[in-house]
Amino acid sequence: MAHDVFVSYSVKDKTTADAICAALEANGIRVWIAPRDVMPGSDWGESIIEAIEQSKVMILVFSANSNASPQIKREIERSVNKGVTVVPFRIDDILPSKTLEYFISTQHWLDAFSPPWRNIWTVWCPFSGRSSPNRRGKWPNPAEGFPA
């Protein structure tokens, strides 16, 4: 499946990652997210690498959980190495570990631990070639797309 965005998250933040995925897809943005898009019987690591390579953007659901995850560190490193833009979507008011700081310190972060969550659309629009977040030119309702 062709996609625009790879969502990187800790399994402990799956509810938020799924909400981001649903909100993006509701606006016509193609998303790759594990485990949904890992084909049965395929190699997990290979699937992750292929999905990162085929993405325009990686959204990192940045939290205390992802900050401590060795898997997230690997995904971010591969994304940076392959020239995929990383957009940290911060759901906890914390600073990154030194390893993640090395990779994400220069990017603009979206703070989603307080409203407005719609800032994610502002960042996505230039990558999607759109001037507005959806076909009707309206912002999605954050209450429907992201946890309060």
Phi, psi and omega in degrees: 000129175287145181211163180255323189235138171253127178259120179254128184202158171281143179303334178290345179249025185301323180300315179293316180300317179295323178293319177297313179302311182297318181294318178296313182294328177295340179254019174081013179264127183278128186238141170249127180216135176272150000272357184309317188260007173275121183292138178305134178084354180275162178285126184301307182300317179297320179298318179297311182299313179299319180294319178297314181301328184269002183265151172273324186219144169248126172263120177264115173283098188268119182213177174301326180292311180290329179299331183260001187271121175298326179296318179297318178303317180294316180298317180294316179300315180296320179298312180297316180300326183265006176077019178272128181294131177257127177246104178288123178251093192277117180256353174235142180278075182223165175262153181288155171299165181299323178297311179290325178305319180304322185267331188242006185291338183267348181279153172287131180261147172258120179269115183245013176277355171211152181299158005266131178286343184297350178305334179300327181289326179300320180285321185290324187309314179298329180284331183272350182079014181257153176264349178218160187291335176217175186299334181268359179074022181245149176284143175293158178283113182302329181294332179272330187263335184224148179294144180279000000 
